[in-house]
Amino acid sequence: MAFVAGLRSNLGAAGVLTGPDTAPYLTDQRGSFTGEALAVVRPASADETVTVVRACAAAGIAIVPQGGNTGMSGGSVPTVAGRSTDALPHTGRDGDDRDPSTPSIVLSMGRMNRIVSVDPDRWTITVEAGATIESVQQAASATNRLFGPDWGARGIATVGGAISTDAGGNNVVRYGNMRDNVLGLEAVLADGQVWDGLRALRKDSSGYDLKHLFIGAEGTLGVVTQAVLRLHPTTPHIQSALASISGLDRLMALLELAMDRCGGDVTALELMPVVGLERVCEKFDLARPLVTCEEFCVLVRLASAEPVAERLGAFLAEASERGWVRDAAVAVTEEQETRLWTIRDELSPMFLWEQHKHGVKLDTAVPIDLFGAYHDEVRRIAADLAPGALSYGFGHVGDGNLHMYVLPTRDDQVAPFLAVRDELRERIDEATFAFGGTLSAEHGIGQLLRDRIRPQKPAVEWELMQAVKNALDPQGIMNPHKTLPP
């Protein structure tokens, strides 16, 4: 094809993949979404990105930006080849109003992975969009600084993808989502113009803060190519504890007690179901950290410039005296610390049950005081409609973000589960909205949620978002059929 040949002449053989080489880029990591593309294009610079975007704009070719392709909502793969098994039937017109058969390219940012500069005096790091979260953490650490956001896919997930989905992760309690850690951006717009917003200012009240349009936009407004990120003081004293809790109704009391006794040293408070803990330990041949058999545990982590062991111990002792904690295991070595967080990182059903692909996956958030009540309501709905299925919830208690799955765990459960899956999903969505929650806490809307997300916001809010889309991408070529509801 002449269009692809033209891109290859500008970017070289390494910059354009076709045929079987494109396969890893066309399916999401859960295996739920698979699309088609003319090519996977891999620019090595902002200038090459401009060349690609301008060529696509001139030819009417859609662009699907992609980072590490670790997303959970299908936002980084094309939609051409059909809808996911997770998605509801597609009806109505798309928010971007493009024919789903429009040819597209995947714009992979993996070659743009440089750490451009680290400025410890300004407490900033400037990186290209394809840099992994882990590489940013390591570069910051080398200058005695810390990059706060962190999650299990840190070695693959990229800065551009994290910005585009406003990723959160384990350390949100202390450092916030990606939105809270981005000071400036560079982005290539849909017409090929470059917006240079690479500013390191902590305060700037000079009009609209345009960078926030691109954070959480999933590449529907332009392509993020660089970012200036906020750094924090290092925390050499880190200690975690896994505690078996007496019930979900104790979660908010535990969070309040942790914040009261340990203050800003609390970086994470994670809910972990024991059924998942046991399965991870079996998979990785790890000794189970706790003997007490309660249904849920919490994993709490303190980090500070000063030793934290005394405060962590006092918090656990008081929680135990109040009957909120039944048993606890405190990491006293680096190996034990790593082991506890390996269990947390591997909790996703995607790694534990083959049948996960048939289940209902949720990335919800509710007001933090409703976290436990919402979890119980989802479980009640699941027990009513799919009594043989596993209700499996884990996530970030400190920001109300619950990763909840309802899934069959045996092959003989799959058919009856699929018969009620759509109704189950609708009932849970309704409950999420009733609790004042969101269907998308940190994984984006993508393809998975775009048919379901509309009731969450008033019509005028979607109209305003569509107006922004129309203004920045009038051709509708930037990641079509994502984010905005039909």
HELIX and SHEET records of a PDB file:
HELIX    1   1 ALA A    2  LEU A   11  1                                  10    
HELIX    2   2 ALA A   13  GLY A   15  5                                   3    
HELIX    3   3 GLY A   19  THR A   22  5                                   4    
HELIX    4   4 ALA A   23  LEU A   26  1                                   4    
HELIX    5   5 ALA A   46  ALA A   59  1                                  14    
HELIX    6   6 ILE A  133  SER A  141  1                                   9    
HELIX    7   7 VAL A  159  THR A  165  1                                   7    
HELIX    8   8 VAL A  172  TYR A  175  1                                   4    
HELIX    9   9 MET A  178  ASN A  181  5                                   4    
HELIX   10  10 LYS A  211  PHE A  214  1                                   4    
HELIX   11  11 LEU A  248  ARG A  250  5                                   3    
HELIX   12  12 LEU A  251  CYS A  262  1                                  12    
HELIX   13  13 GLY A  263  ASP A  265  5                                   3    
HELIX   14  14 VAL A  274  PHE A  284  1                                  11    
HELIX   15  15 ALA A  309  GLU A  321  1                                  13    
HELIX   16  16 GLU A  334  ASP A  345  1                                  12    
HELIX   17  17 PRO A  349  PHE A  351  5                                   3    
HELIX   18  18 GLU A  354  HIS A  358  5                                   5    
HELIX   19  19 ILE A  368  LEU A  370  5                                   3    
HELIX   20  20 PHE A  371  LEU A  385  1                                  15    
HELIX   21  21 VAL A  397  ASP A  399  5                                   3    
HELIX   22  22 ASP A  411  GLN A  413  5                                   3    
HELIX   23  23 VAL A  414  ALA A  434  1                                  21    
HELIX   24  24 ARG A  454  GLN A  456  5                                   3    
HELIX   25  25 ALA A  459  LEU A  472  1                                  14    
SHEET    1   A 4 VAL A  16  LEU A  17  0                                        
SHEET    2   A 4 VAL A  40  VAL A  41 -1                                        
SHEET    3   A 4 SER A 104  SER A 108  1                                        
SHEET    4   A 4 ALA A  62  GLN A  66  1                                        
SHEET    1   B 5 ILE A 115  ASP A 119  0                                        
SHEET    2   B 5 THR A 124  GLU A 128 -1                                        
SHEET    3   B 5 GLY A 222  ARG A 230 -1                                        
SHEET    4   B 5 VAL A 182  LEU A 189 -1                                        
SHEET    5   B 5 VAL A 194  GLY A 197 -1                                        
SHEET    1   C 2 ARG A 145  LEU A 146  0                                        
SHEET    2   C 2 HIS A 232  PRO A 233 -1                                        
SHEET    1   D 7 VAL A 325  VAL A 330  0                                        
SHEET    2   D 7 HIS A 237  ILE A 245 -1                                        
SHEET    3   D 7 PHE A 296  SER A 304 -1                                        
SHEET    4   D 7 VAL A 266  PRO A 273 -1                                        
SHEET    5   D 7 LEU A 390  HIS A 396 -1                                        
SHEET    6   D 7 ASN A 401  LEU A 407 -1                                        
SHEET    7   D 7 VAL A 360  ALA A 365 -1                                        
END                                                                             
